[in-house]
């Protein structure tokens, strides 16, 4: 089976224009109405 390369980044990163730049950690406490933790199927469907 031949594998075709689809670019240097995933489809999802390519769709937003490339890999996002570095972001520093948040400083101090934050307030949020909703917080989704994790990136598995449960987090995906919750989002």
Buried (B, 14 or more C-beta within 10 A) or exposed (E): EEEEEEEEEEEEEEEEEEEEEEEEEEEEEEEEEEEEEEEEEEEEEEE
